[in-house]
Amino acid sequence: MKRLALLLACALLASAAYAEPPDGEGASGTVGEESAPKPKPKPRPKPKPKPKVVAPAPKLPEGPIPYAQLQAAPVAKTDAHPAPVAMPVAPVTHAVPPPPPPPPVIAVAPVPEPAEPPEALPLSPSVTHDLRCETQVVGPKGLISKGQFYLEVALSDVFPENTARFKMVMADPRHQSLLKDTACETLDCRVTISANYYDLYNARTKRGAQLRVTLDRHTGAYLARRTDGKLPLGGSTVIKEGPGAYEEGYCTLQKRPEKLF
């Protein structure tokens, strides 16, 4: 009887073990759906780094240590850095800046002395002088002609410092000199003398224009200009010049030859 009851109990246990599957395998129905999620493992806390052992800062002496005391004091050998020794500080002296360099010497070229003006044309009273003039005539379109002629110049016997006369003689026929159109080619023309020039004012030409001739007393520069309109009484250095031709060149004292051309 006991043996039969034991067998029944074993059969019941076996059937119960066969009817219930293990957890997580073959589970179905409400039991598998209501199963709770597995909890995530918590991260382990990182170990805190151990603080580094900092050597205590060396204590500096309050004042300078005499050099004799430093020689007598034994030097202790330690693993730490040796403490710096305060050396006696030399007194601060302000350095004197060097003197500035001398300024550069600039060589100044000597100023040339003004050249003395050349001597005036040595014209004598009561003497007829011959001047050889090399000139050229220039018009609005350029050079017209160039050539030479001679002037016969004589100072006034009464007023040799203020008045003179001159006349054109022996002119180059190929040269269209402006004096060839005036009465000064056949008659003596009156000349006014100034400090630097012999001036011929208001010499009317054959074509009705007016002519002004200037001869430099020092250099012999010759300039003749045709002008339009009447000149002021007694002449003037301010003249309204027209677009006509002008003649320029130089005159020098030279004896007139017997035959020029």
Secondary structure, DSSP 8 states (H G I E B T S, - for coil): -HHHHHHHHHHHHHHHHHHS--TTSS--THHHHT---------------------------SS---HHHHHHS-----SS--------------------------------------------BT-EEEEEEEEEEEETTEEEEEEEEEEEEEE-SS-TTTEEEEEEES--TTS--GGGGBGGGTS-EEEEE-SSEEEEEEEEBTTS-EEEEEEETTT-EEEEEEE-S---TT--S---EEEEEEEEEEEEE----S---
